[in-house]
Amino acid sequence: MINLKDILYKVGIEAVKGSTDVVIGGIHFDSRKVGESDVFVAIRGTVSDGHEFIAKAVGQGAIAVVCETFPDEIAPGVTYIQVKDTNSALAFIGANYYGNPSQHLKLVGITGTNGKTTVASLLYQLFRKAGFKSGLISTVKIMVDDLEHKATHTTPDPLTINRYMAEMVEAGVDYCFMEVSSHGIHQKRTDALQFAGGVFTNLSHDHLDYHDTFAEYRDVKKSFFDHLPVSAFALSNVDDKNGVVMLQNTKARKLTYALKTYADYKAQILESQLSGLLLKINDNEVWTRLIGTFNAYNLLAIFGTAVELGLEKLEVLRLLSELESVSGRFQFIISDNKVTAIVDYAHTPDALENVLNTINDIRTKNEQLITIVGCGGDRDRTKRPVMAHIASSMSDKAILTSDNPRTEDPDDIIAEMEKGVEAQNQRKTIAITDRKQAIKVACQLAASGDIILIAGKGHETYQEINGVRHDFDDMAVVKELLEQLKK
């Protein structure tokens, strides 16, 4: 049995109406899920305001309401708690309710525009290989040691985060690696978590549909490091111009990594092939199956994090050589007629440019590179022409198609992308709205030795059209189509 007053520790309470000495059931911020003796937290969201549903929650049996402003009607027998910020309150209430599980884990948060999933997932993989029970909270999936759960958000809500972390503690997990998105930071989802470390990967154009300016986006990321405790470490990529900014006000131990500049953790690419990378990391050579300069940065972040968490350097290098790529991150197959198909999650201009640079560095230039790319609907529109410009200028052929159009007309999205295609690239760029048809045409155009890049969706196994998710897996589709063309 949990008492209401016990879950209010560290919550910034401004006023209370009613008693906090009551036994509670569950906690919800979705009024539809509220039942007898539950606590309802009224969140002001981007779509709706939870304060409008307080009466509904009370009618369904809520014993307590946490809100920023008291409702006009105060129901007898219900406790109302006024706080300054219900998002932050939910973070602390959730942590308290589940026994503050992050305090019993060595939790590392990874933030940045690109690379979060790869760094978090491969740290989880590495620590498991090192013999530790580990946890993962990522865009792709949530892992409680070897038990997998489906992920719905990059950084879940505080109740979900703490529920899974409580499961991790129960399972004897030692380390947890977590993607920390700008949305998650801004909405205070990580406020009550105790981090042992934070990692900054890079910062580029993304989420400007949510953040008003790039400066706001950067400062939200920075605030994660500002709030790290003195006991934690902050590891930042200082080849990125924002890397030093992330460390400016942190109380954590400041550490850096880089390929181009002086840093605590330094790497040099000795060989880059489709089969992998030969790196020199802090004067030690290591061969890894991961591909491309962007993965050299990811591996360096992983190396630095593992060493800061206490693993022996040579053991970490050995484990780096065993790591396997993350689903939908530069995954590739080579067909019987020697066509290479690469599937990558690259859905930002910077990520797409990185992947295309990697391919262009590795290829012989005797083959053609065909890039298939789309942009998501109901998301940052400013990057659409930029994505098309990059694809058309860095490829031999570019096919503009649908990503997840959501509630937008896919043809309208493609029309906005086409504005970024320069005159000299228009003849080698075509638009095919249907994504499967776009992949089919690319397969038909490809001759032996050619490379097809399918960008934007990566690990996703669905396509969202008009609010409905349809089964769609880029890797499965291209495998099937290349197999059909062989016959």
Protein Blocks (a to p, Z undefined) as FASTA:
>chain_A
ZZfklmmgoiacfbdcdjfbbcdfbddfbfklpcehiacdddddfkbcfklmmmmmmmno
pabdcdfbdcfbdcehiacdddfblklmmmmmmmmmnopmmlmpccdddedjehklmmmm
mmmmmmmmnopacddddfkbccehjaccddfbfbdcfklmmmmmmmmmmnopabdcdddd
fklmmnommmmpccfbdcdfbdcdehklmpmbfklmmmmmmmmmmmpcfkbccdddfkbm
klmmmmmmpcbdcddddfkbccfbdcddfbdcfkbccddeehiacddfbecjklmmmmmm
mmmmmmmnopafklmmmmmmmpccdehiapacddfkopacdddfblbfklmmmmmmmmmm
mmnolaccdddddddehiafklmmmmmmmmmmmpfbdcdddfdeojacfklmmmmmmmmp
cfklmmmpccdfblmlmmmmmmmmpcghiacddehjlmaccdceehiacdddfklmmmmm
mmmmmZZ
